[in-house]
Amino acid sequence: MTAAAVPRHPARSAPLRALVPFGLPAIPGVQPVVWAGGPLPSAQVLAQVRVHVLPYTFDPASFAAIAHLPALRVLQTLTAGYEHVLAHLPPGVTLCNAGGVHDDSTAELALALLLAAQRGLPDFVRAQQRHEWAHAAYPSLADRRVLVVGHGGVGRAVAARLAPFGCEVTVVARTAREGVRAVADLPVLLGRADVVVLAVPLTEQTRGLVDARFLAALPAGALLVNVSRGPVVDTAALVAELRSGRLRAALDVTDPEPLPPGHPLWDCPGLLLSPHVAGNSSAFGPRARRLVVDQLSRLAAGDPPLHVVVLPTLQA
């Protein structure tokens, strides 16, 4: 959602009070209060907070301050996904996500998982630990047909990184446009995909998108890469395919998450697993701070916020 879709607000004569999870450089017209968890600031301070930047965590404790912010108008996440925030969003509050902050890091990990799974790197690591020279041939990325499901910032970044690898890339989004196929075309596209990369947000439309039928449509030996959200994939259906040896997967996200000890996914053949670290790289800190500084500067000047994902609703 663009800033143009959000009404402008007049610049305030008093400083804009913002609750933020880290220190910031001086921003004209902004009075930041640092809170990253633990004891809350005083009620007097909280009563003046109009912008709250959530800490970068999925810990439920990160939402503790929201109920104590009667003047809150903008809630800013440091995550690209925002489904975990919706239940805590008060009426009358605009929700913004961290658009652009995680695109490059997430695309990097998607490509790393894809290449590692294709070229057998997990097998080589295990062979090294056994002091074994395990020579073998593995499928290339070159000449493969790759389906990128999702055309937001992450999906576009993944597709751009795939371009130099000599593979055939097809991008799928909710609606078709130039160079992008529609989700409705998936039944046709899946049957010829060697690799599928999931880069969609978790919504009611994408929850369970990758179900038993979706997986069954993929050809034997295909690789599923998920850097979106775990519930986009039906875990039981994926476990069944992996155990049969028909499909492979490389996952940065799972359902449930964190993956508990003893869960069937841990021991599935053909699975490469990373613990939801796609966006958590050295690029995060500087980009997150730039986002917050830009956002607060706009709001202090009376401009509409960027990266709006949920417009404010009226109190019932």
C-alpha positions in Angstrom: 0.0 0.0 0.0 1.5 3.4 -1.0 1.8 6.5 1.1 -0.7 8.2 -1.2 -3.4 5.9 0.1 -2.9 7.3 3.6 -4.3 10.7 4.6 -1.7 13.4 5.4 -1.6 14.6 9.0 -0.7 18.2 9.9 2.8 18.7 11.3 2.8 18.9 15.1 4.2 21.8 17.0 5.0 19.5 19.9 7.6 16.8 19.4 6.4 13.5 18.1 6.8 11.0 20.9 7.9 7.6 19.6 8.6 4.3 21.4 11.6 2.7 19.6 13.7 -0.5 20.3 17.1 1.1 19.7 18.9 4.4 19.9 18.5 6.8 17.0 20.3 9.9 15.7 18.6 13.2 16.4 15.5 13.6 14.2 14.0 17.1 14.0 10.6 17.2 15.7 10.9 13.7 17.1 11.3 12.7 20.8 12.3 8.9 20.9 11.9 6.8 23.9 13.9 3.5 23.9 12.1 0.4 24.9 13.1 -3.1 23.8 11.3 -5.2 26.4 11.4 -5.4 30.2 9.8 -2.7 32.5 7.8 -0.2 30.6 8.4 3.6 30.8 6.2 5.6 33.1 2.5 5.9 32.3 3.0 9.6 31.8 5.5 9.0 29.0 3.5 6.2 27.4 0.4 8.4 27.3 2.1 10.7 24.8 3.5 8.0 22.5 1.9 8.3 19.0 4.3 5.9 17.1 5.5 2.6 18.3 8.3 0.6 16.6 8.1 -3.0 17.7 11.2 -4.8 18.7 12.6 -7.3 16.1 11.2 -10.5 17.6 8.3 -12.8 17.5 8.2 -13.0 21.3 4.6 -12.2 22.6 6.2 -10.0 25.2 7.1 -7.5 22.5 3.4 -6.4 22.3 3.3 -5.6 26.0 3.4 -1.8 25.5 0.6 -1.5 23.0 -2.2 -1.7 25.5 -0.6 1.2 27.4 -0.5 3.6 24.5 -3.8 5.5 24.4 -2.5 8.1 21.8 -1.0 5.5 19.5 -1.6 6.2 15.8 1.1 4.3 13.9 2.5 0.8 14.7 5.7 0.0 12.8 7.1 -3.5 12.6 10.7 -4.4 11.8 9.6 -7.6 10.1 8.3 -7.9 6.5 5.5 -10.3 7.6 2.9 -8.8 9.9 0.3 -11.5 10.5 1.6 -12.0 14.1 0.7 -8.3 14.8 -2.9 -8.2 13.6 -4.4 -9.6 16.8 -2.7 -6.8 18.8 -3.6 -3.9 16.4 -5.9 -1.4 18.1 -8.7 0.3 16.2 -7.7 3.6 14.7 -4.0 2.6 14.3 -2.1 2.4 11.0 0.1 -0.7 10.7 3.4 -0.4 8.6 5.8 -3.2 7.9 9.6 -3.1 7.2 9.3 -2.9 3.4 12.7 -3.2 1.8 14.6 -4.0 5.0 14.8 -7.8 4.5 14.4 -8.2 0.7 18.1 -8.7 -0.1 19.0 -10.8 2.9 16.0 -13.1 2.4 16.7 -13.4 -1.3 20.4 -14.3 -0.5 19.3 -17.1 1.8 16.7 -18.4 -0.7 19.5 -18.7 -3.3 21.9 -20.2 -0.8 19.4 -22.9 0.2 18.5 -23.6 -3.4 22.2 -23.9 -4.5 23.1 -25.9 -1.4 20.3 -28.4 -1.9 20.8 -28.7 -5.7 24.6 -29.2 -5.5 24.6 -31.5 -2.4 26.4 -29.3 0.0 24.8 -31.0 3.1 26.0 -34.3 1.9 29.5 -32.9 1.5 29.5 -31.5 5.0 28.5 -34.8 6.4 31.1 -36.6 4.4 33.8 -34.2 5.6 32.8 -35.0 9.2 33.3 -38.7 8.4 36.6 -37.9 6.6 35.1 -39.4 3.5 35.8 -38.3 -0.1 32.2 -38.8 -1.4 32.4 -37.9 -5.1 29.0 -37.7 -6.7 27.0 -35.8 -9.4 24.2 -33.5 -8.4 21.6 -31.4 -10.4 22.7 -28.0 -11.5 20.7 -24.8 -11.3 21.6 -24.1 -14.9 18.9 -25.2 -17.3 16.4 -25.8 -14.5 12.9 -24.3 -14.5 12.4 -22.2 -11.4 9.0 -21.0 -10.3 9.0 -18.0 -7.9 5.6 -17.7 -6.1 5.3 -14.1 -4.9 6.2 -10.8 -6.6 6.6 -8.5 -3.6 10.0 -7.2 -2.6 11.4 -10.6 -1.7 10.1 -12.3 -4.7 11.5 -9.7 -7.1 14.9 -9.9 -5.3 14.9 -13.7 -5.7 14.0 -13.5 -9.4 16.7 -10.9 -10.0 19.4 -13.1 -8.4 18.3 -16.1 -10.4 18.7 -14.3 -13.7 22.5 -14.9 -14.1 22.3 -18.6 -13.4 21.1 -19.7 -16.8 17.8 -21.0 -15.5 14.3 -20.4 -16.8 12.5 -18.2 -14.2 8.7 -17.8 -14.1 7.2 -15.5 -11.5 3.7 -16.0 -10.1 1.6 -13.4 -8.2 -2.1 -13.1 -7.2 -2.9 -11.3 -10.4 -1.3 -11.6 -13.8 0.6 -8.7 -15.4 3.4 -8.2 -17.9 6.1 -10.8 -17.1 4.1 -12.3 -14.2 1.7 -15.2 -14.2 -1.4 -15.5 -12.0 -1.8 -17.9 -9.1 -4.7 -19.4 -11.1 -2.1 -20.7 -13.6 -0.3 -22.8 -10.9 -1.9 -26.1 -11.8 -0.3 -25.8 -15.3 3.0 -24.4 -14.2 3.8 -26.8 -11.3 4.0 -29.8 -13.6 7.1 -28.5 -15.3 8.8 -26.8 -12.4 12.2 -28.2 -11.2 12.3 -25.7 -8.3 9.6 -23.7 -6.5 10.6 -20.7 -4.3 7.9 -19.4 -1.9 8.1 -15.7 -1.2 4.5 -14.8 -0.4 3.1 -13.1 2.8 0.9 -15.2 5.1 -2.7 -14.3 4.5 -5.9 -16.2 4.5 -5.4 -16.8 0.7 -1.9 -18.2 1.1 -2.3 -20.2 4.3 -2.1 -23.9 3.2 -1.4 -22.8 -0.4 1.1 -25.6 -0.8 -1.1 -28.6 0.1 -1.1 -32.2 -1.0 -2.5 -31.4 -4.4 0.1 -28.6 -5.0 2.9 -31.0 -4.1 1.5 -33.9 -6.1 1.5 -31.7 -9.2 5.3 -31.2 -9.0 7.5 -33.7 -10.9 9.6 -36.2 -9.1 12.8 -34.8 -7.8 11.5 -31.2 -7.6 12.8 -28.9 -4.9 10.6 -26.7 -2.7 12.3 -23.6 -1.1 10.3 -21.7 1.5 11.5 -18.3 2.8 8.0 -16.9 3.4 6.1 -18.3 6.4 5.7 -21.9 7.6 1.9 -22.1 7.4 2.0 -21.4 3.7 2.9 -25.1 3.4 0.8 -28.1 4.7 3.5 -29.7 6.9 1.9 -33.1 7.0 1.7 -33.2 3.2 5.3 -32.1 2.8 6.5 -34.7 5.3 4.7 -37.4 3.3 6.4 -36.4 0.1 9.8 -36.1 1.7 9.5 -39.5 3.3 8.6 -41.1 0.0 11.7 -39.6 -1.5 9.7 -38.1 -4.4 10.4 -34.4 -3.5 13.1 -32.4 -1.8 12.8 -29.2 0.3 14.9 -26.4 1.7 13.1 -24.5 4.5 13.9 -21.4 6.5 10.4 -21.4 8.0 8.3 -24.2 9.4 4.9 -24.9 10.9 5.1 -25.2 13.9 8.0 -22.8 14.6 10.4 -23.2 16.3 10.4 -26.8 15.2 10.0 -28.8 18.5 12.3 -31.8 19.3 11.0 -35.0 17.9 9.0 -33.4 15.1 8.9 -35.6 11.9 10.5 -32.8 9.8 13.9 -33.1 11.6 14.5 -36.6 10.2 13.0 -36.3 6.7 15.3 -37.3 3.9 16.0 -34.6 1.2 15.5 -31.7 3.6 17.8 -28.8 4.3 16.6 -26.7 7.3 17.6 -23.2 8.6 16.0 -21.7 11.7 14.2 -18.6 10.3 17.3 -16.5 9.8 16.7 -15.2 6.3 16.3 -11.6 7.3 18.6 -11.7 10.4 21.9 -10.7 8.7 24.4 -7.9 9.1 22.3 -5.9 6.7 19.4 -5.7 9.1 20.6 -3.2 11.7 21.6 -0.3 9.4 18.6 -0.8 7.1 16.1 -1.0 10.0 17.5 2.3 11.5 17.3 4.0 8.1 13.7 2.9 7.8 12.7 4.1 11.3 14.5 7.5 10.8 12.8 8.0 7.4 9.4 7.0 8.8 9.6 9.2 11.9 10.9 12.1 9.8 7.9 11.8 7.5 5.4 11.6 10.4 6.9 14.6 12.2 6.6 16.6 9.0 2.9 15.7 8.6 3.5 13.4 5.6 1.8 10.0 5.4 3.7 6.9 6.5 5.4 4.5 4.1 4.9 0.8 3.8 1.3 0.8 5.1 -0.1 -2.7 5.2 -3.3 -2.1 7.3 -5.2 1.2 7.3 -6.8 2.3 10.6 -10.3 1.0 11.4 -13.0 2.8 13.4 -13.8 1.7 17.0 -16.9 -0.5 16.9 
